[in-house]
Amino acid sequence: MNELLEFFDTVLWSSILIYLLLGTGIYLSFRLGFIQFRRFRHLFSRASFKRHPDARGLSVWSVFCLSMSSRMGTGNLTGVAIALTLGGPGAIFWMWVIAVFSMATGMIENTLAQIYKSPGNKGRFRGGPADYMEKGLGMRWMGILFSILIVISCGFIFIALQANAIAQASSRFLDTPALTTSFVLAALTAILIFGGISAITRLANKLMPFIALGYLLLAVWVIGHHVEKLPQVLALVFKSAFGLQEAASGALAYGMTQAITQGMQRGVFASEAGVGSSPNAAAMASVSHPAALGFNQMLAVFIDTVVICTATALIILTSGALANPGAPSGIALLHQAISPAIPGWSNVVLAALVFTFAFTSICGNYAYAENNLGFVRSERGGKLLAFRLLVIAMVFGGCLMELQVLWKLADIFMALMALLNLTALLLLSGIAVKVVKDYERQQRMGKIPVFNPNHFPELRGQLEPGIWDKNPHQN
């Protein structure tokens, strides 16, 4: 089983996805005039989080926290440690590269999600890649296929992976049996998901800022104990990225390949840009212009990958744990790096970190899966109940499964989602770029950008009635 999954994982990532993801990011960056650099300051402006009076959607801040809750999972901890173990320090450089170009991809996919959003259950906004595949491309079959993939991946595989991480950390650091963890975690998940997406959003709003800030403070504390090594570590990252460390031993090509593959693969897993998951959150927001969510989610990609993942990498690299003979992998490597800075507390801190990162990710991924049930019209009654029970069962079972299998399944399903989503993005990039430029044009005129679908004749007949033609700010 492992060999078969390894084969598909290698084919999809080493031969297809790395080139497609990076190529798409570079292409869209050119079309947007490298907007991630040109408008970087705007990502942090208050205008990017401005509230909108339409009660059918969530606030921009709520959507930002919801998308971050999905992104900030074990990929930011275990995933980075695995990338360093398999790809070396250079993997971090390639993680930065894919993150920077993926910001442009994130701008396009989340802008499209806003353009093509629709009223879901109880009239609340919903949408995502499945909707822009159906409405923008006229390919409902493609939207259904994507919805099935995201329901399976986000609803089951990713959730099981996060549950497994909690069980492993609880067992390693708190001596808690996996079976005990599975019962407790399944119960907590049940309480939350039966409260629906609104309960998940409220939790994300309250927890995410504290989780992110708390982790960054921990990183500063740990790195501060080895701050004199920081220049040396940064130099090592750049040297390893281009195989210069391996050149002397004749392993140049292999070293670079591993660094690129691991860095980009884990970078995509952490940021989710291009995969098509974050647009499911973006479509739920109420904004006056679709591009506002594009900017908002560019910031999410930057914080998640360039800030949070880099913090994990620097904790490990400055501690010297990676260079130790027989250094462990995964969360054990991060534990070894943190322990000297917080002696006596490292077990509790690591267990708490893994739980908060992974549990919020479980909640965010569930919200994406339920959103796509709405696309295939299975979000009501018995079907939704059955789905929720299956999710709870997957949380329970995930605590007891083999970690390696879960990682491979997650990578494969993420690759399949990305293939469909990137195809749709490239085909619809023309209208998305035009909408983003409309947002920037209005800003240059000193106006609050407002989307008027009448200015885009190519969208005629594609938009959901009553979504944008009732824009309160529209002239």
C-alpha positions in Angstrom: 0.0 0.0 0.0 2.7 2.4 1.0 4.7 1.7 -2.2 1.6 2.4 -4.4 0.8 5.7 -2.6 4.5 6.7 -2.9 4.4 6.1 -6.6 1.3 8.3 -7.2 2.7 10.9 -4.8 6.0 11.1 -6.7 4.4 11.2 -10.2 1.9 13.9 -9.2 4.3 16.2 -7.4 7.7 15.6 -8.9 6.5 15.4 -12.5 3.4 17.7 -12.7 2.4 19.8 -9.7 5.6 21.6 -8.9 5.9 23.0 -12.4 2.2 23.7 -12.7 1.9 25.5 -9.3 5.1 27.5 -9.8 4.3 28.3 -13.4 0.8 29.4 -12.6 2.0 31.6 -9.8 4.7 33.2 -12.0 2.2 33.7 -14.9 -0.5 35.3 -12.7 2.2 37.5 -11.0 3.1 38.9 -14.4 -0.5 39.5 -15.3 -1.2 41.3 -12.0 2.0 43.3 -12.3 3.6 41.5 -9.3 0.8 42.7 -7.1 2.1 40.9 -4.0 5.1 43.2 -4.0 3.5 46.3 -5.5 0.6 46.4 -3.1 2.1 44.6 -0.1 1.4 47.5 2.3 -2.3 47.4 1.3 -2.6 43.9 2.7 -2.2 45.3 6.2 -4.5 48.3 5.8 -7.7 48.8 7.7 -9.6 49.0 4.4 -8.8 45.4 3.7 -10.9 44.4 6.7 -13.7 46.9 6.3 -17.1 45.7 7.4 -19.9 45.5 4.8 -23.6 45.9 5.7 -24.9 42.9 3.8 -26.0 40.5 6.6 -26.0 37.5 4.2 -22.3 37.0 4.6 -19.5 36.9 7.2 -17.2 39.8 8.0 -13.8 39.8 6.3 -12.1 39.3 9.6 -14.2 36.2 10.3 -13.3 34.7 6.9 -9.7 35.5 7.5 -9.7 33.7 10.8 -11.6 30.8 9.3 -9.2 30.4 6.4 -6.2 30.6 8.8 -7.7 28.0 11.1 -7.6 25.5 8.2 -4.1 26.6 7.1 -2.5 26.5 10.5 -2.4 22.8 11.2 0.2 20.1 11.5 1.7 21.3 8.2 3.2 24.3 10.0 4.8 22.1 12.7 5.3 18.5 11.6 5.2 19.3 7.9 8.1 21.8 8.2 10.1 19.4 10.3 9.6 16.7 7.7 10.6 19.1 4.9 13.8 19.9 6.7 14.6 16.2 7.4 14.0 15.1 3.8 15.0 18.2 1.9 17.5 19.9 4.1 17.6 23.6 5.1 17.2 24.6 1.4 13.6 23.3 1.5 12.7 26.5 3.4 14.0 28.7 0.6 11.8 26.9 -1.9 8.9 27.1 0.5 9.3 30.9 0.5 9.5 30.9 -3.3 6.2 29.0 -3.8 4.5 31.1 -1.1 5.5 34.4 -2.7 4.2 33.4 -6.2 1.2 31.6 -4.7 0.1 34.9 -3.3 -0.9 35.9 -6.8 -2.6 32.5 -7.2 -4.5 33.2 -4.0 -5.6 36.6 -5.2 -7.1 35.1 -8.4 -8.8 32.1 -6.8 -10.4 34.0 -3.9 -11.5 36.9 -6.2 -13.2 34.3 -8.4 -14.9 32.7 -5.4 -16.4 36.1 -4.5 -17.5 36.9 -8.1 -19.4 33.6 -8.5 -20.7 33.1 -5.0 -24.4 32.2 -4.4 -27.0 32.0 -1.6 -26.8 28.7 0.2 -28.8 27.3 3.1 -30.8 30.0 4.9 -29.7 32.5 2.3 -26.1 32.8 3.6 -23.4 33.2 1.0 -21.5 30.1 -0.1 -19.3 29.2 -3.0 -15.8 28.2 -4.1 -14.0 26.5 -7.0 -17.0 24.3 -7.8 -19.1 27.4 -8.4 -16.7 29.2 -10.7 -16.2 25.9 -12.6 -19.9 25.6 -13.1 -20.9 29.3 -13.7 -17.7 30.6 -15.2 -16.7 27.6 -17.4 -20.1 26.1 -17.8 -18.7 22.7 -16.6 -20.9 21.5 -13.7 -19.3 18.1 -14.0 -16.0 19.6 -13.2 -17.5 21.4 -10.2 -19.1 18.1 -8.9 -15.8 16.3 -9.3 -14.0 19.0 -7.3 -16.7 19.0 -4.6 -16.3 15.2 -4.3 -12.5 15.5 -3.9 -12.8 18.3 -1.3 -15.4 16.5 0.7 -13.2 13.4 0.8 -10.0 15.3 1.4 -11.1 18.0 3.8 -13.9 16.1 5.3 -12.1 12.9 6.0 -8.4 12.6 5.1 -7.1 16.0 6.3 -9.3 15.8 9.4 -7.9 12.3 10.1 -4.4 13.6 9.6 -4.9 16.4 12.2 -6.5 14.0 14.6 -3.6 11.6 14.3 -1.2 14.4 15.1 -3.1 15.2 18.3 -3.1 11.5 19.3 0.6 11.1 18.6 1.6 14.2 20.5 -0.7 13.3 23.4 0.8 9.9 23.6 4.4 11.1 23.3 4.3 14.1 25.5 1.5 13.4 28.0 1.5 9.6 28.0 -2.2 9.6 27.1 -3.4 6.4 25.3 -4.5 6.9 21.7 -7.9 5.4 22.4 -8.5 7.9 25.2 -7.6 10.8 22.9 -9.8 9.4 20.1 -12.9 9.4 22.4 -12.2 12.9 23.8 -11.4 14.4 20.4 -14.4 12.8 18.7 -16.7 14.2 21.4 -15.2 17.8 21.1 -15.5 17.6 17.3 -19.2 16.5 17.6 -20.1 19.3 19.9 -18.6 21.9 17.4 -19.7 20.6 14.0 -23.3 20.1 15.2 -23.2 23.8 15.9 -22.6 24.3 12.1 -20.3 26.7 10.3 -21.4 29.6 12.4 -20.1 27.9 15.6 -16.8 27.1 13.8 -16.4 30.7 12.7 -17.0 32.0 16.2 -14.3 29.6 17.5 -11.9 30.6 14.8 -12.5 34.3 15.6 -11.6 33.8 19.3 -8.7 31.4 19.0 -6.7 32.1 15.9 -5.2 35.5 16.8 -4.1 34.1 20.2 -2.7 30.9 18.7 -0.7 32.7 16.1 0.6 35.3 18.5 1.4 32.8 21.1 3.4 30.6 18.7 5.4 33.6 17.4 6.3 34.6 21.0 7.4 31.1 21.7 9.5 31.2 18.5 11.1 34.5 19.4 11.9 33.1 22.9 13.5 29.8 21.5 15.4 31.5 18.7 16.6 34.2 21.1 18.5 31.5 23.0 20.6 30.8 19.8 20.3 34.2 18.1 24.1 34.3 17.4 23.5 31.4 15.0 20.8 33.2 12.9 23.1 34.7 10.2 24.8 31.3 9.8 21.4 29.5 9.5 20.1 32.0 6.9 23.3 31.5 4.8 22.9 27.7 5.1 19.3 28.0 3.8 20.4 29.8 0.7 23.4 27.5 0.1 21.4 24.3 0.5 18.6 25.6 -1.7 20.9 25.5 -4.7 22.7 22.3 -3.7 26.0 24.1 -2.8 26.3 22.1 0.4 26.0 18.9 -1.5 28.2 19.9 -4.4 31.4 18.8 -2.7 30.0 15.3 -2.2 28.8 14.9 -5.7 25.1 14.9 -4.7 24.3 18.3 -6.2 21.3 17.2 -8.4 19.7 15.0 -5.7 20.2 17.7 -3.0 18.5 20.4 -5.1 15.7 18.1 -6.2 14.9 17.1 -2.6 15.0 20.7 -1.4 12.7 21.9 -4.2 10.2 19.0 -3.9 9.9 19.0 -0.1 9.9 22.8 0.2 7.2 23.4 -2.4 5.1 20.4 -1.4 5.0 21.4 2.2 4.6 25.0 1.3 1.5 24.2 -0.7 0.2 22.0 2.1 0.6 24.8 4.6 -0.6 27.8 2.5 -3.3 25.9 0.5 -2.9 28.5 -2.3 -3.9 27.0 -5.7 -5.5 24.0 -4.1 -8.9 25.5 -4.0 -9.7 25.2 -0.3 -9.5 28.8 0.9 -12.0 30.1 -1.7 -14.7 28.1 0.1 -14.2 30.5 3.0 -13.7 33.6 0.8 -17.1 33.1 -0.8 -18.8 33.4 2.6 -17.8 37.0 3.1 -19.8 40.2 2.5 -17.7 42.8 0.7 -18.3 45.7 -1.7 -15.8 44.3 -4.3 -14.6 40.7 -4.9 -10.9 41.7 -5.1 -11.0 42.8 -1.4 -11.1 39.1 -0.5 -8.2 38.5 -2.9 -6.0 40.9 -0.9 -7.2 39.4 2.3 -6.2 35.9 1.4 -2.9 37.0 0.0 -2.2 38.2 3.5 -3.3 34.8 4.9 -0.8 33.0 2.6 2.0 35.3 3.6 1.4 34.9 7.4 0.9 31.2 7.3 3.9 30.2 5.2 6.4 33.1 5.2 5.8 33.9 8.9 4.5 30.8 10.8 6.4 28.1 8.8 9.6 30.1 8.9 9.3 30.4 12.7 9.2 26.6 12.9 12.1 26.3 10.6 14.2 28.8 12.5 13.4 27.1 15.8 14.8 23.9 14.5 17.7 25.2 12.6 19.1 27.6 15.2 18.8 25.0 17.9 21.1 22.7 15.9 18.7 19.8 16.4 18.7 18.9 12.7 22.5 18.5 12.6 22.6 16.1 15.6 23.5 12.5 14.7 20.4 10.3 14.5 18.1 13.4 14.7 14.4 12.4 14.8 11.8 13.6 12.3 8.4 15.3 12.6 7.2 16.6 15.9 10.0 14.8 17.8 12.5 17.0 16.0 10.6 20.2 17.0 10.4 18.9 20.5 14.2 18.4 20.6 14.7 21.9 19.3 12.4 23.6 21.9 13.3 21.6 25.0 16.6 23.4 26.0 14.8 26.8 25.9 11.9 25.7 28.1 13.1 22.8 30.3 10.4 21.0 32.2 7.6 22.6 30.1 8.4 21.4 26.6 6.1 18.3 26.7 3.1 20.4 27.8 3.8 23.2 25.4 4.2 20.9 22.4 1.1 18.9 23.3 -0.9 22.2 23.6 0.5 23.6 20.4 -0.3 20.5 18.4 -3.8 20.3 19.8 -4.7 23.9 19.1 -3.2 23.9 15.6 -4.7 20.6 14.7 -8.1 21.0 16.3 -8.8 24.4 14.7 -7.7 22.9 11.4 -10.2 20.1 11.8 -12.9 22.7 12.3 -11.8 24.7 9.3 -11.6 21.7 7.0 -15.0 20.5 8.1 -16.4 23.9 7.1 -15.0 23.6 3.6 -16.4 20.1 3.2 -19.9 21.2 4.4 -19.8 24.1 2.0 -19.2 21.8 -0.9 -22.1 19.6 0.2 -24.2 22.7 -0.6 -23.0 22.6 -4.2 -24.2 19.0 -4.7 -27.3 19.9 -2.7 -26.6 17.4 0.1 -26.3 19.8 3.0 -29.8 19.3 4.4 -31.6 16.6 6.5 -30.4 13.1 6.7 -27.5 13.5 4.3 -25.9 16.2 6.4 -26.4 14.1 9.6 -24.8 11.1 8.0 -21.9 13.2 6.8 -21.3 14.6 10.3 -21.4 11.2 11.8 -18.8 10.0 9.3 -16.6 12.9 10.1 -16.7 12.1 13.8 -15.9 8.5 13.0 -13.0 9.6 10.9 -11.7 11.8 13.8 -11.9 8.7 16.1 -10.3 6.4 13.5 -7.6 8.9 12.5 -6.2 8.8 16.0 -5.4 5.1 15.6 -4.2 5.1 11.9 -0.7 5.0 10.5 0.7 8.5 10.0 2.7 7.7 6.8 -0.4 6.5 5.0 -2.3 9.7 6.0 0.4 12.0 4.7 0.6 10.3 1.4 -3.2 10.3 0.9 -3.3 14.0 1.9 -0.6 14.8 -0.7 -2.3 12.8 -3.4 -5.8 14.3 -2.9 -4.3 17.8 -2.6 -2.6 17.3 -5.9 -5.8 16.2 -7.6 -7.7 19.2 -6.2 -4.9 21.5 -7.4 -4.9 20.1 -10.9 -8.6 20.8 -11.3 -8.5 24.2 -9.6 -5.4 25.5 -11.4 -7.0 24.5 -14.8 -10.1 26.6 -13.9 -7.9 29.5 -12.7 -6.0 29.7 -15.9 -9.1 29.6 -18.0 -10.8 32.3 -15.9 -7.8 34.4 -15.2 -8.8 37.0 -17.7 -12.0 38.1 -16.0 -10.3 37.8 -12.5 -7.4 40.1 -13.5 -9.9 42.6 -15.0 -11.9 42.7 -11.8 -8.7 43.2 -9.7 -7.6 46.1 -12.0 -11.1 47.6 -11.5 -10.5 47.5 -7.8 -7.2 49.2 -8.1 -8.5 51.8 -10.6 -11.2 52.9 -8.1 -8.7 53.1 -5.3 -6.5 55.4 -7.3 -9.5 57.6 -7.8 -9.9 57.9 -4.1 -13.1 55.8 -4.0 -14.1 52.9 -1.9 -14.0 50.1 -4.6 -17.5 48.9 -5.4 -18.2 46.0 -7.8 -20.7 46.8 -10.6 -21.3 43.6 -12.7 -22.7 45.9 -15.5 -19.2 47.0 -16.2 -18.2 43.4 -17.1 -20.3 42.2 -20.1 -18.5 38.8 -20.2 -20.2 38.0 -16.8 -23.7 38.5 -18.2 -25.8 35.4 -17.4 -23.1 33.8 -15.3 -23.7 35.5 -11.9 -26.2 34.4 -9.3 -29.3 36.8 -9.4 -29.6 38.9 -6.3 -26.0 38.7 -5.2 -24.2 41.7 -6.7 -27.1 43.6 -8.0 -28.2 44.4 -4.4 -24.8 45.7 -3.5 -25.7 48.5 -0.9 -22.9 50.8 -2.1 -23.5 50.3 -5.8 -24.3 53.4 -7.8 
